[in-house]
Amino acid sequence: MSNSQLYAERKERIAKAVALDKTDRTPVVLEFAAFAARAQNMSVAEFISSSLVSAEAMIKTVEKVGGADGVDYGSYFKYGLEMAWLSKIKRPGEELPENELWQVVEAELMKQSDYDRIVEEGWPNWLMSYATEHFGPELLPQIMADGQNAPKVAEMWKEAGIPTLTGGGGVTTIPYEMFCGGRSFSKFVRDMFKIPDKVQAAMDAALPFMAPQSIAGSKQLGSEYLWLGGWRAASEMLSQAQWDRFVFPYYEKLIYEILDAGITPILHFDSDWTRDLARFKDFPKGKIILELDGMTDIYKSKEILGDIMCIMGDVPAALLTLGTPDAVHNYCRKLIEEIGPTGFILHPGCDIPIDAKIENVQAMVASVTSK
């Protein structure tokens, strides 16, 4: 079978799983970044130097582990995380040794006064000045320059016969996550108690600018999916009252905005969201992917949302790193048989870790075709 035929077959298999239709077998989708550097015997510093370099390493790694029906994203670039987290990043080959993982620096960069500034100046103007002040004037031009590689990256994966679910900056999140990163978690939590109205006003001012650019980038590249991330907005982090006010209404608006654009949201939900799964029952059936990292109860997710949205997960990082191929195989088969066979995509619990064993990832990929 040619790579173009493989690409079409894999893409259709994923689409059927998302639509809750019967598939010939469970699709397997991989998510990884630095794992590719280790698998290709290159430094992490070299891997993150360019989206083209990382894409080539990732494609070779998918082939090394036995192929897959797709990957979450197809490249990595070292200057992307600052804007997602509003935080400074330590990078290998710069602040860190060349084979260390990049690190988010938890620090208070955003001040309480910035909530008022966001409302008064508007989110785009505020964000530009914030980025220049804290990350330097060269950051945004570097991000934009590497962004020109997005069509080439998409073509590289297509030529290899492997669909990428997101591309062209196909990632967004709610204001909570960005504010939490800029303020630091402890100070942001205090803000929600001490000045909740200011926090909400700034969130409301920022929300209209969260998704349009990502939607436009996705459409330009023909991407059919868009990552809607959640990390510290998880249920386990907040009281019900806080979550109901500062989290769910913003996800609800973004989910419908993405759906209205004809794109499938991938709810990339790290941490434990079990308490509030039922809040997602009213969205359109067969139009959303719920991607879990092992903290949320995937079996409870299937029970509550399995007839509403496709479940994607959740082979644990620890198992891929410390387990055996047999243990990985058995875990994956249990997921396939009990969460599947319809409406399920086998997937690691977030990123495959840098020190995962190649043979364990191979066992995960092989599990969808062997019993």
N, C-alpha and C positions, 0 to 999 in steps of 0.2 A: 504494500500500500504506500502511495506517495505521501510526502509530508503535507501536501495540500489536502489530500483526502483524510489523513489523520487529524488535521486541524479542524476540518468540518465535522468529523465524527465526534471528536472530543467536545467541541463547542456545543453540539446538539445534545450530547449526554448530560452536560452540566445544565443546559437550559431546561431539559426535561425534569431533572431533579428539582430545580428551582420552582417549576410549575406544579410540582407534586404529581407528576406523571410517572408511569412505569418506565424504567430504563433497563437496558440489557444487562447492566451490572452497576454497582455503586461507583460513582466517579470518585477519583482521588485528586485533590488539589493541594499543592505544597505552598508553604510560606516560609521564606528564609532569606537571610541576607549574608551575615558573616560566616555562616556555615559553608557557603560557597568558597570563601577565601581559604578556609582550612581544607576543604575537599580538593581544591585546585593547587594546594601548596604555594599560595601566594600570601603576602602580608595583608593584614586588614587595611593598613594605610594605602597600599596600592589598590586594593579592591574598591575603596570608597573614593578614589581620586576622580572618577568620571562615571557617569551613568552608562557609557558605552563599555567601559572596562568591566563594571559590575555585571552588566547584562550578559556579556560573553561568558563570564565565569559562572553565572547562574544557569545559563543554557547548558553548558558542559556538565554541570552538576546534576541537573535533571536527567540528562542522558546517562550519567554515571550510576544513579540510583535506580534506573530501570524505567524511566519515563514517568509521565503523569498526565492526567487530563487537563491540567492547567496549573497556573501559579497565581497567587494573589496579586503580586506586583512584579514587574520585570526588571527593575534596576534599583540601585541605591546611589545616592550622592551625598557627600559629607556635609553640605550646607543646607539640608532640608529641614532638620529638626528644630532649629531655632524658632522659625516662624510658627511651627505647630504647637510648641510648648511655651513660647515667649520666654525661653530660658537659654542661658549660655550652654554650649556643648564643649566638652573636652574630647579631642580627637586623636586617634592613633597617628603617630608620626609627627605630631605637633606638641600638645600638652602631655601626651601619653606615649609609652613605647609603641612601636609600629604594629605589634601584634595584639595589643590590648583592644577591648571593645570600647566604642565611644561611650561617653557618660554624660547624662543630663545633670547639670549643677543646680541643686535645689537652693535657691536664694531669692531674696526679696528684691526684684528689679522694678516691678510695677508698684507704685505707691497708692495709698488710699485716694489721693487727689486725682489719680488717673481715671477713676470712675466718672468724676465730673468732666474731665477733659474729653473722654470718649463721647459723652453726650453733647458737649459744646462744640467740639471740633469735627465730629463725625469719625466713624471707625477708620476709614481709609487714611485720612490725614493723620490721625493719632498713631496708627500702626506704622506709618512711614517714619514719623519722627522717633517713635519708640525703637524701631529697628536700627535706625541710624545712630541713635544715642548709645544703645547697649551692645550692638553687634558690629558697628562700623559701617561706613558708607559703601564699602565694597561688597557687602553680603548680598543685597538684592540684585545687583548686576551679575554676580556670580551665579545666583539661582536662575536668573532669566537666561543667561548664556547657556547653562547646561540644559535648561528646558528646551532649547532648540533641538536637542538630541532625541526628544520624545518620539517623533515619527520614525526615526531610524531604529530606535529600541523596539518599537512595535513591529516593524518589519522584520527585525532579526528573529523575534519569537515566532512570528507567522511562518517564516521560511523554515524554522525548525519544527513546525507542526504542533506547537504548544500554545494554547490560548493563554493570554494574561487577562485576569478579570478586571483589573484597573489599569489606567494609564493616563498620561497627560495631566498629572496632578490630581488624579481622581480620588482625592481624600479630603474629607472635611470632618468637623466636629462641632459641638455646641460651645457657646461662649464660656460656660462653666469650666471646661477643660483648659482652655487657653488662659483664663484668669487665674485658675488654680496654679498653673505653671509659672506665670509671671509674678504672682504675689507670694508664692510658696504655700504649701498645703496648710500649714498651721495658721498663718495669717489670713488666708482666704476663708477658712472656716470661721475664724473670729469675725471677719467682716459680715458674714451671712447672719450672725447673731446681732452684731452691734449696729450695722448700717445696711440692713437688708434692702431698703428702698433704693439706696444709691446703687447697690450691686445689681438689682433687677433693672433699674433704668439703663445702666450701661450694657447689660445683656440684651435688652430690647433694642438698643441703638446698634449693637454689633450684629445681631442675628441676620438682618437682611443681606449682609455681605459674606456670610459664611459659605454658602453653597454655589452662587452663580458662576464664579470663576472655575470651580472644579467641574461643574456641569458643562460649561462651555468647552473646557479642555477634553473632557470625556467624549463629547459629541464630535469634536474635531478629529479625534483619533478613532472614532467608531467604537469606543468602549461602551459596553452595555451594562456595566456595573460601576458603583461608586461606593467607596469605603466611608462609612459614617462611624467614627471611632468613639469609644467610651472606655475610660480607664478608672479615673478617680471619681467619676460620677456614678459609680456602681452603687447598688442598694446597700451593700455592707458598709459603705463609707458614711452614710447620712441617715438622719432620722426620716421618718415617713413625711413629715411636714416639709422639711427642707427639700427632699427629693421631689415632692409634688409641686413645689414652687419653682425651684431653680433648675430642675433637670428634665422631667418628662415633657412639659409643654414645649420645650425647645426641640427635643427629639421629634415630637409629633409634627411640628411645623416643618422641620427639615426633611423628614421622611416623605411627607406629602409633596413637598417642593421637588424632591428628586423623582418621585413617582410621576408627578405631573409632567416632568421633562422626558418621560419615556425611558427612564433608567432604573435599574434594580438596585435598591440600597443594600449594602452588606453591613449589617449591624455588628461591627467588630467590637464585641463586648468582653474586655478583660475584667478580671475580678468577679465577685459573686453578685449576680443580678436576680437570684432565685426569688426573693421576696416579691418582686414587682413584675414577674413575667406575665401575669394575667393582664396587666395594663396594655400589653401589645396585641391583645386578641382581636381588636376591632379594625385592624388594618386589612387591606384587600388580600384575598387568598391567593397564594402562589405567586407573589410579586416581590418577596423580601427574603433575604438570607440572614439567619441568625448564626453568627460565628462566635464560638465559645472557646475559652482557653483552659478549661479544666476546673475552674473555681465554681462556676455556676453548675448546678446539678443538671447534667444533660438529659437524664432520664425524666426528671420533672419537666424539663423544657419540652421534651417530646410529648409528654402527657398533656401539657397545657396548650402548646402552640403547634404541635405536629400536624394538625389539619389546617393550619393557617400559613405557616412559612417553612421554608427549607432549613433544616438544622445542619450546621457545618462544624465539625470538631472531631475529637478533642484529645488526640493522642498526647499524653503529658510529656513535657520537656525532660523531666527526670527519667521517664521510661526510655526515651530515645537516647539519653546519655548514659544511664547506669544499667539499663535492662539488657536482656538478651533478645536475639531475633525471635525465639520461640515465644517469649513473654509479649513482645510487641505484636506478633502475629495473633496471639490469642486475644489480646485486648482489642485489636482492630476487628477481628471476626465477631466479637461480642457486640461491638458498636454496629457493625453492618447488619447483624441479624436482629438486634433489638431496637435500634433507632431507625434503621432502614426497614424494608428495602426501598421504599419510595420516600421522597422528600428528605434525603440524607446525602451529604457529601463528606467523605472521609478526609480529615484535615488534621494537621498538628495543632496542639493547643497554643495558639499564637505562633511566633517564629520557632522553627527548628533551631535549637541552640548551637552555638559555634562548636561545642565539643561533643555533639551527637556522634554516635558511631555510624559509619557508612552502612554497615550491615544491618543496623536497626532501621534506618530509613529505607533501605532496600526491602526489608521485611514488611514495612508499612505499605509500600507501593504494591508489593506482590500480593498482599492479603486480599485485594479486591477481586483477584482472579483465581485464588487458591483457597481451599477450605481445610 
